[in-house]
Structures are given as structure tokens and as C-alpha cells.
Amino acid sequence: MIAPILRSRLIEACGRAPVLGPMLRARAREFDEGSVVTIRSGVAAGLRWRRYQRFVNAYWLGNYELDVQLALRRLLRVGDVFYDVGANAGFFTILAGRLVGPRGKVFAFEPVPESAEALREHVALNGFSWCEVVPFAVGARRATRTLSYEPEIAPMARFGKKRTASELEINVEVVTLDDFAVGHSAPSLTKVDVEGAEVEVLEGAASTIEHGTVVLLELHGTPIAGDAIRLLGRAGYEFQGLDGSPVGGPEQRTHVVAIRPVVRTLDTGTTPVIRSQS
């Protein structure tokens, strides 16, 4: 695993180089639309991926958000249940599918039709029958809402009417994590990447949060980030960086891991002790 991680770091470094980076990105965009490759770097190395121009090259190169990849490797165990809220084309879905294995379960929530179809393809390409695509948006309550997005780029959808002529506008079904979890396994880990709607997702997950799911949260600036952190803080959660180190001012970060300490009883007695979930 060390070599794929180093390769991913090298790709990242090359991509940041002033001249080399643009040249490499231009070359990467020459691939045949819909061609299938094996990911060569990062934690996802060895998994299969279908390349589409509307999604970022970093997916199939394997260097996409490497620190998040490493956090998933640290947090997930064989047999765990993973909720991927805002799964897009499924990069983290199939990565989690590998980590939890067939004894585990992955539920990938993605309401954008083009992304959900690519997500299904990537699950099938890797033979991960324990990964299930849920083609709904996630919010604070059950509803049908308007979703807008740009179809020609990696779709970053948002609730609300379209703002430009090039955007598409569709109606989508919205579910809450609490309602979904009633008929499915509760999550060991929940990743939330919903382009600014994270508070809505958390508001619809009160019971899931009370159950103690670890939350890997992508934040999208104040005041939304502050509201999300306060909501989890009131539920007794503490905050880490992606590497597991404690953080102050978590609302200023792009990603945080929220973990609620749990009370367990020592085997040798009845004295309660606090141990952090991991």
C-alpha cells in the first residue's frame, strides 16, 4: 500500500507545478469517453473505474482527496456499515466497499441521475454487491424538492431553482437518514458531502447521531459550518482532523471527523470510563 500512496502524493505534486500541472491535465483529458481503467494510486489502487469527461481526472488517477481516503482507511473496519451521503460518481463508495468487505454494507446516496448511473457502473465493475445505490437526496424531512446542477461538469447539485440557462432543474425525492435507517443497518460511519446542505442532513439524523455514528463532514464555509459543528457539539461529539488529531476551531476546516465519546464499563469492575470511538 505504501507505493500507491507515494504515487498519489507524486501525482498531487506534479499537478500543482506551474507548467507541468496544466500539461498533465490537458493530456489526461484526451482519454476515450467511457473507457475503463484500473486505478493505480492511493488507497483505491487496484479498483476499476470508468472515465467520463464530466468527472475529475483525480478519481481515476487515484489521488482524489488523498487525506480523506486515508481517513476512511483509518476509520472503517471489515463488517462496518458506511453511509456515503453525496456519493457523486462513487469514488469513496467503492473505496469503502473494499474496506468493509462483503460482511459490511455501503449505502451511497446520490440524487443526480447521471452521477447515480455512473455510481451503479462503478459498483458493478468492482463486483461489490454489498454496495447499494440510493437515488435520493438527503435532508431534514421527507419531501419532493427542486435540485439544480450543471450537467457538463462533475455535478455539484444544490437545492433550489436553476440560476443559469446551462443548468438543469429536476424534482427529486428527499429522505432523512433517520427514516432510512429504520429499515436498514445503522451506520458505523457517515460521510456527508452535500455542497452546503450539511445542516439539513444532520437535522434529519437526530436518532442516527444519538446512535453514535462517526461523522466525516465536509464543510462549506461559515455560517453553515458553524451551525453543523454546534449541532454535533450539542450531541456530545468531539472533533478531529482527518488524521485523528484533536482540532480547535473545527468550523474553519474543510473536513472534520466528529466522534462522540462513549461510556463503557471496565471488565474488572463497574466504574464507568470514557473512551473515544475509533
Rosetta blueprint (number, residue, H / E / L):
1 M L
2 I H
3 A H
4 P H
5 I H
6 L H
7 R H
8 S H
9 R H
10 L H
11 I H
12 E H
13 A H
14 C H
15 G H
16 R H
17 A L
18 P L
19 V L
20 L H
21 G H
22 P H
23 M H
24 L H
25 R H
26 A H
27 R H
28 A H
29 R L
30 E L
31 F L
32 D L
33 E L
34 G L
35 S L
36 V E
37 V E
38 T E
39 I L
40 R L
41 S L
42 G L
43 V L
44 A L
45 A L
46 G L
47 L L
48 R E
49 W E
50 R E
51 R L
52 Y L
53 Q L
54 R L
55 F L
56 V L
57 N H
58 A H
59 Y H
60 W H
61 L H
62 G L
63 N L
64 Y L
65 E L
66 L H
67 D H
68 V H
69 Q H
70 L H
71 A H
72 L H
73 R H
74 R H
75 L H
76 L L
77 R L
78 V L
79 G L
80 D L
81 V E
82 F E
83 Y E
84 D E
85 V E
86 G L
87 A L
88 N L
89 A L
90 G L
91 F H
92 F H
93 T H
94 I H
95 L H
96 A H
97 G H
98 R H
99 L H
100 V H
101 G L
102 P L
103 R L
104 G L
105 K E
106 V E
107 F E
108 A E
109 F E
110 E L
111 P L
112 V L
113 P H
114 E H
115 S H
116 A H
117 E H
118 A H
119 L H
120 R H
121 E H
122 H H
123 V H
124 A H
125 L H
126 N L
127 G L
128 F L
129 S L
130 W L
131 C E
132 E E
133 V E
134 V E
135 P L
136 F L
137 A E
138 V E
139 G L
140 A L
141 R L
142 R L
143 A E
144 T E
145 R E
146 T E
147 L E
148 S E
149 Y E
150 E L
151 P L
152 E L
153 I L
154 A L
155 P L
156 M L
157 A L
158 R E
159 F E
160 G L
161 K L
162 K L
163 R L
164 T L
165 A L
166 S L
167 E L
168 L E
169 E E
170 I E
171 N E
172 V E
173 E E
174 V E
175 V E
176 T L
177 L H
178 D H
179 D H
180 F H
181 A H
182 V H
183 G L
184 H L
185 S L
186 A L
187 P L
188 S L
189 L E
190 T E
191 K E
192 V E
193 D L
194 V L
195 E L
196 G L
197 A L
198 E H
199 V H
200 E H
201 V H
202 L H
203 E H
204 G L
205 A L
206 A H
207 S H
208 T H
209 I H
210 E H
211 H H
212 G L
213 T L
214 V E
215 V E
216 L E
217 L E
218 E E
219 L L
220 H L
221 G L
222 T L
223 P L
224 I H
225 A H
226 G H
227 D H
228 A H
229 I H
230 R H
231 L H
232 L H
233 G H
234 R H
235 A L
236 G L
237 Y L
238 E E
239 F E
240 Q E
241 G L
242 L L
243 D L
244 G L
245 S L
246 P E
247 V L
248 G L
249 G L
250 P H
251 E H
252 Q H
253 R L
254 T L
255 H E
256 V E
257 V E
258 A E
259 I E
260 R L
261 P L
262 V E
263 V E
264 R E
265 T E
266 L L
267 D L
268 T L
269 G L
270 T L
271 T L
272 P E
273 V E
274 I E
275 R E
276 S L
277 Q L
278 S L
